[in-house]
Structure formats: C-alpha cells, structure tokens
C-alpha cells in the first residue's frame, strides 16, 4: 500500500507548479483532506497573483511599446517628488529602460510599500540604461515658484543622463526643449519608465531628508520628508524655521511676516 503524502510534502510539490492549467492539480483535487485543499487554493492564488502582476506590468509598457514600434529606442521616463512639502528640495529623475523590460513591484512610488522602496529602487538601477537626477533647493523654489522649480529639476535630470533620449514620457508636464515628448496624466501609474523615475526620485529625496533630520533635529524629517505633519508643525512652533524651509509656503510665510 502506497503511503499517503503528508500535507507538507504536497505543499512542497505545489510550490513547483507555475501555471493554473498544470495537470498536476487534478491529482491533488482528489485529495479530500482540508489541509490539502487549502494548500491547493493557496498555490492557485499565488499563481493568479503572478499572472495579474504580469498583466499590470504589461499594461504599463503600452506607451513605451508604441514608441519602440516606431523605431524609437531611447525613451526617458521623467517624474518628480517633493512639490508639497514645507521643507527640502524638489527632486526629479529621468530613467531610460531597455525595450520591453518589466520590473516586478514597480508602480507609482506612492503605491509601493515603504518597506519595498529600496529594493525596487535597486531593481531599477540594476536594469536601467541611464539614470539622471535633478535637485532644486528651497531657495530656488521660493524664487521661481514650485511649478517652475519642478521644470528646472526635470531639465537637470535629463541633462544628467549619460545619453540623449529620443522621446520623453513625462508625468503631467511639458518641457520647453527640442525633444519630442508625451505628457501623461497619472503617468507614474501608467508608464513603466515614469514609474521607474518616480521611485528613483522618491528614494533619493528621502535619503536627503534623512540627512537633514540629523542636521536639523526636532522636525521629524526622517518620517515626514518635510511634509506638514503634526510633529513637523510642532517643531516649527517650538524651534522655528530652518534654512531648508520654504519661505513662500504656509504657515512659514505667515510666521516670517508676523515676526
């Protein structure tokens, strides 16, 4: 009499199955044990999640594939982070990816769990053909306004690429340069290249704000990245304004006027 496999053994075998139409599932479906049924269901859900993720990433390549099909190979995705904070710079990134590359977990950086930022950031760096970063500090933001400062940061990011892109995919922005470009609303969730730029810019800026937290303690920059959280506002009330605060942003502007 053949000894029945344990649920642990079956779970190990299930882990080797990679498609939902694998005929091996048929034999496990005959097993009446609840533990086996749970293991089968779990593995099917895992496979379906991989399929769904691949489909999501495939959809995010729609703009890039259209350009590649036109013979345009060097496509730069461009995005920024840091428009809304009360302190620190605005940071933009430009990223050129190889044709058809899919980067697991890549999405709008706001949709990526904080714990996975560094890994996805490294995944982008590992495959990118070129990466450029542009940083515009709070003084320039106060001088020209945040919208213009964002454009300056994006132009700097493009300049810092080690190649000249043939086409730009930009998140909801148009740049005054002689490179063909496509402006995409919510592009960081719809384009692989823009999403790659989003996570590069996000992690780069977060590291800068972590360093500022050491230089200017008491505002919780390491956690709020300069946004107007309760701890940040408490720091402004008790300590005052630092050299990295945006003087054209409220409540800092009013604090300066009232003093």
Helices and strands as residue ranges (DSSP letters): H 7-14, H 24-29, H 34-59, H 62-69, E 75-81, E 90-96, G 109-111, G 114-116, H 117-127, E 130-136, H 138-144, H 146-159, E 167-171, E 180-184, G 187-189, H 192-215, H 221-224, H 230-238, H 252-258
